[in-house]
Amino acid sequence: MEHIQITENLKAHFLRLYQMAICDDDFSALGLKMLYKCAEERGISPKNLDEILLNPINFKSLVPKTIEEKVDYLYDLTVMIWADGMVSPNEYSAMEKYVLMFGFLEENVKAIVDYLITSVKTGKSKTDILYELKN
């Protein structure tokens, strides 16, 4: 198995995903399964993900730089909150905070969160969302 270089930004992303998974008052195994599935899709082994979660870094200052990376990470966060088929007020609020933290204008935050949730609910892919943003 090839060794995947896990950047600090990617570690920060998985810590945010974990935070999102546990911010729901009704934490379920679905969120955790989604976290490991997301890691697998990025070539990160369960052992590496465990290490990231057990040895967290300070990720507050590590925010994605490009619009593609921001959308990629926000999409993953939205998939995480939709894992159980509903979005709690805590999850919605956390999404708003992440959208703001990623540098989007405050007046656009609610619309971005609503768009991402609707997109995930209807099965729209990250690729489709990025295409829409660029055209």
C-alpha positions in Angstrom: 0.0 0.0 0.0 1.4 3.4 -1.0 2.0 6.0 1.7 -0.4 9.0 1.4 1.0 12.3 2.6 -1.5 13.8 4.9 -1.2 17.6 5.0 -2.0 19.7 8.0 -5.0 21.1 6.1 -6.3 17.6 5.4 -5.9 16.7 9.1 -7.8 19.9 10.0 -10.6 18.9 7.6 -11.0 15.5 9.3 -11.0 17.1 12.7 -13.8 19.4 11.5 -15.7 16.4 10.1 -15.4 14.6 13.4 -16.5 17.7 15.3 -19.5 17.9 13.0 -20.3 14.2 13.6 -20.4 14.7 17.3 -22.2 18.1 17.5 -25.6 16.4 16.9 -27.3 15.6 20.2 -28.3 12.2 18.7 -24.8 11.0 17.7 -25.1 7.8 15.6 -22.8 5.3 14.1 -23.8 6.7 10.7 -21.7 9.8 11.2 -18.7 7.8 12.2 -19.1 5.5 9.2 -19.3 8.5 6.9 -16.1 9.9 8.4 -14.2 6.7 7.7 -15.7 6.4 4.2 -14.6 10.0 3.5 -11.1 9.1 4.7 -11.0 6.0 2.5 -12.0 8.1 -0.5 -9.0 10.3 0.1 -6.6 7.3 0.5 -6.4 7.6 4.3 -6.4 4.3 6.2 -8.5 3.8 9.2 -5.3 3.6 11.3 -4.2 7.0 10.0 -7.6 8.5 10.6 -7.5 7.2 14.2 -4.1 8.8 14.7 -5.4 12.1 13.4 -8.4 12.0 15.8 -6.3 10.9 18.8 -3.6 13.5 18.2 -5.5 16.6 17.2 -3.7 19.7 15.9 -4.8 23.2 16.4 -6.9 23.6 13.2 -8.6 27.0 13.8 -6.0 28.8 11.6 -5.9 26.1 8.9 -8.6 27.1 6.5 -8.8 26.1 2.8 -7.4 28.7 0.4 -9.0 28.0 -2.9 -12.7 28.1 -3.7 -12.5 24.5 -4.9 -11.0 23.4 -1.6 -13.5 25.4 0.4 -16.5 23.8 -1.5 -14.9 20.4 -1.3 -14.5 20.6 2.5 -18.0 22.2 3.0 -19.6 19.6 0.9 -18.0 16.8 3.0 -19.2 18.6 6.2 -22.7 18.8 4.7 -22.7 15.1 3.8 -21.7 14.5 7.4 -24.6 16.4 8.9 -27.0 14.7 6.4 -25.8 11.2 7.2 -28.8 10.5 9.5 -31.3 12.2 7.0 -31.9 15.3 9.1 -30.1 18.5 10.1 -30.2 19.5 13.8 -30.1 23.2 14.8 -26.6 22.5 16.3 -25.4 21.1 13.0 -26.9 24.0 11.0 -25.2 26.5 13.3 -21.9 24.7 13.0 -22.2 24.8 9.2 -22.8 28.5 9.4 -19.7 29.0 11.5 -17.6 27.0 9.0 -18.8 28.9 6.0 -18.0 32.1 7.8 -14.6 30.8 8.9 -13.8 29.8 5.3 -14.1 33.5 4.4 -17.5 33.8 2.8 -19.4 37.0 3.3 -21.7 37.0 6.4 -24.7 38.0 4.3 -24.3 34.9 2.1 -23.8 32.4 4.8 -27.4 31.2 5.2 -27.9 30.9 1.5 -24.6 28.9 1.1 -25.6 26.5 3.9 -29.1 26.1 2.5 -27.7 25.5 -1.0 -25.3 22.8 0.2 -27.9 21.0 2.3 -30.3 21.0 -0.7 -27.6 19.8 -3.0 -26.6 16.9 -0.7 -30.3 16.0 -0.1 -30.8 15.8 -3.9 -27.6 13.9 -4.6 -25.8 16.6 -6.4 -22.0 15.9 -6.5 -19.1 18.2 -5.6 -18.2 18.2 -9.3 -21.6 19.5 -10.2 -21.5 22.2 -7.6 -18.1 23.4 -8.7 -19.3 23.4 -12.3 -22.3 25.6 -11.3 -20.1 28.0 -9.4 -17.8 28.5 -12.3 -20.5 28.9 -15.0 
